[in-house]
Amino acid sequence: ISERITNLDSLPYPDRELLIYRERYLKTGLSSIMASRGCPFNCSFCASVPIWGRNAEFRSPEHIVKEIKHLHDTYEVKEFRFFDDTFTVKKENVINFCKILIDTFGKKYFKWRCLSRINSIDENVLFWLREAGCTQIHYGVESGSDRILKLMHKAITIKQVESVVALTKKHGFWVNTFFIIGIPYEKIEDMRKTIDFIKKIKPDSVNLCTFTP
């Protein structure tokens, strides 16, 4: 078994030139970025921890901005997206990234989006994300039932979700939420709670998935 790579800055950027039929890709398709590996949380339905363990590794903000500059200079990319399990889990890294991106290109030069987690966001992080051009934040909420959230080991509550979604919308972001239906031990009333909760928090878009072993 290979040793775990802890210095992600030592890895080269993905070579987009190797994509089959690269010319068919939209510029946003060429600009999917991973800034980290792994997740320190332990949601029961997720494959991240079994694959990576709970020791998340992070690229440096400088390294990420260099990749973005490469995408900008090579492919004229003006929009990009992060696919990390939880882009905002290391808040200091995120804020430093936003500051370096602003110093390099100016405020809101790019339009971009990221995945986040309800308990890894605050007003200061939201401010810097917006200044750096982030327009969409996607949250894994998963259920409108506190009982199911506990069974999932989400470590969040419905009250927290309601507060963070409202705060994110207040800062002008498009809010997307992910929900899962059909988790083991879920009852009809839990599903109804999820539907009612979606109506209550009014996200701009919703991804509703069925649980699949």
C-alpha positions in Angstrom: 0.0 0.0 0.0 1.3 3.4 -0.9 2.0 5.9 1.9 -0.6 8.6 2.3 0.4 11.9 0.6 0.1 14.7 3.1 1.7 17.5 1.1 -0.9 18.1 -1.6 1.1 21.0 -2.9 3.6 18.4 -4.2 1.1 17.0 -6.6 0.9 18.5 -10.2 -2.3 20.2 -11.4 -4.7 17.9 -13.3 -3.7 17.9 -17.0 -6.9 19.1 -18.8 -5.2 18.5 -22.1 -5.6 14.7 -21.5 -9.4 14.9 -21.5 -11.1 13.0 -24.3 -12.8 15.5 -26.7 -11.5 18.4 -24.6 -12.9 20.9 -27.1 -16.4 19.8 -26.1 -16.0 20.9 -22.5 -17.4 24.2 -21.3 -14.8 26.4 -19.6 -16.6 25.7 -16.3 -16.2 22.0 -17.0 -12.4 22.5 -17.3 -12.3 24.4 -14.0 -13.4 21.9 -11.4 -11.0 22.2 -8.5 -10.1 20.1 -5.5 -8.5 22.0 -2.7 -8.3 19.2 -0.1 -8.7 15.5 0.5 -10.9 14.0 3.1 -13.3 15.3 5.8 -12.9 15.5 9.6 -16.6 14.7 10.1 -18.2 11.2 10.3 -21.5 11.2 8.6 -22.8 7.6 8.5 -23.9 7.7 4.8 -20.7 9.2 3.3 -17.8 7.3 1.6 -15.2 10.0 2.3 -14.0 8.7 5.7 -13.8 5.0 4.6 -11.7 6.2 1.7 -9.5 8.9 3.2 -9.9 8.6 7.0 -10.8 11.6 9.1 -7.4 13.3 8.7 -8.2 15.9 6.0 -5.3 17.2 4.0 -5.3 20.7 2.5 -3.6 22.5 -0.3 -2.1 25.9 0.5 -4.1 28.9 -0.6 -1.1 30.0 -2.8 -1.1 26.7 -4.6 -4.8 26.9 -5.4 -4.5 30.4 -6.7 -1.7 29.4 -9.0 -3.9 26.7 -10.5 -6.7 29.2 -11.0 -4.2 31.6 -12.7 -3.2 28.7 -15.0 -6.8 28.0 -15.9 -7.4 31.7 -16.5 -4.3 32.2 -18.6 -4.6 28.9 -20.5 -8.3 28.4 -21.0 -9.7 32.0 -20.3 -11.6 30.6 -17.4 -13.7 33.2 -15.5 -15.8 30.7 -13.5 -14.8 27.7 -11.4 -16.1 25.4 -8.8 -14.7 23.5 -5.8 -15.7 19.9 -5.3 -14.2 19.4 -1.8 -16.4 17.6 0.7 -16.3 20.7 2.9 -14.4 23.6 1.3 -14.8 25.8 4.4 -13.8 23.4 7.1 -10.5 25.2 7.7 -11.7 28.7 7.9 -8.3 30.4 8.1 -7.2 28.7 4.9 -10.4 29.8 3.1 -10.0 33.4 4.2 -6.3 33.5 3.2 -7.3 32.0 -0.2 -9.9 34.7 -0.7 -7.4 37.5 0.2 -4.8 36.1 -2.2 -7.3 35.7 -5.0 -8.4 39.3 -4.5 -4.8 40.6 -4.4 -4.0 38.7 -7.6 -7.1 39.5 -9.7 -9.2 42.1 -7.8 -12.6 41.8 -6.0 -15.2 39.6 -7.6 -13.2 39.1 -10.8 -14.3 35.4 -10.9 -17.7 33.8 -10.3 -17.4 30.6 -8.4 -19.1 28.2 -6.1 -18.3 25.7 -3.3 -19.7 23.0 -1.1 -19.8 23.8 2.6 -21.2 22.5 5.9 -23.7 24.1 8.2 -21.3 24.1 11.2 -18.2 25.2 9.3 -19.4 28.7 8.2 -19.7 32.1 9.9 -20.3 35.7 9.0 -16.6 36.5 8.6 -16.1 33.6 6.1 -19.2 34.6 4.2 -17.9 38.1 3.9 -14.6 37.0 2.4 -16.2 34.4 0.1 -18.4 37.1 -1.3 -15.6 39.6 -1.7 -13.6 37.0 -3.7 -16.5 36.3 -6.1 -18.1 33.3 -4.6 -21.8 33.4 -5.7 -23.2 29.9 -4.7 -22.8 27.8 -1.6 -24.1 24.2 -1.5 -24.9 22.8 1.9 -25.4 19.1 2.9 -28.5 19.3 5.1 -29.7 15.8 4.5 -32.9 15.8 6.6 -35.5 18.1 8.2 -35.8 15.7 11.2 -33.4 16.1 14.2 -33.9 12.4 14.9 -32.6 11.4 11.5 -29.7 13.9 11.7 -28.6 12.3 14.9 -28.8 8.8 13.3 -26.7 10.2 10.4 -24.1 11.6 12.9 -24.4 14.9 11.1 -23.5 16.9 14.3 -25.9 19.7 13.3 -29.5 20.6 14.2 -32.5 21.9 12.3 -32.2 25.2 14.2 -28.6 25.6 13.1 -29.6 24.9 9.5 -32.3 27.5 9.5 -30.0 30.2 11.0 -27.1 29.5 8.6 -29.2 29.3 5.4 -30.9 32.7 6.4 -27.4 34.2 7.1 -26.0 32.9 3.7 -29.0 34.4 1.8 -28.6 37.6 3.7 -25.1 37.9 2.2 -26.4 37.5 -1.3 -25.5 33.9 -2.1 -27.5 31.4 -4.1 -28.1 28.6 -1.6 -28.4 25.0 -2.7 -29.3 22.3 -0.2 -28.8 18.5 -0.4 -31.3 16.2 1.2 -31.5 12.4 1.4 -34.7 10.3 1.6 -34.8 6.7 2.6 -32.1 6.5 5.2 -32.5 3.3 7.4 -35.0 3.8 10.2 -36.5 6.9 8.6 -40.3 7.1 9.0 -43.0 8.7 6.9 -43.2 11.5 9.5 -39.5 12.2 9.1 -39.9 12.5 5.3 -42.8 14.9 5.9 -40.6 16.9 8.2 -38.0 17.2 5.5 -40.5 18.4 2.9 -42.0 20.9 5.4 -38.5 22.1 6.3 -37.5 22.7 2.7 -40.6 24.9 2.3 -39.6 26.7 5.5 -36.0 27.6 4.7 -36.7 28.3 1.0 -33.4 27.4 -0.5 -32.8 28.7 -4.1 -32.4 25.1 -5.3 -32.6 21.6 -3.9 -30.9 18.3 -4.6 -33.1 15.5 -3.2 -31.5 12.1 -3.4 -32.6 8.6 -2.4 -30.3 6.7 0.0 -28.4 4.0 -1.9 -26.3 1.4 -0.1 
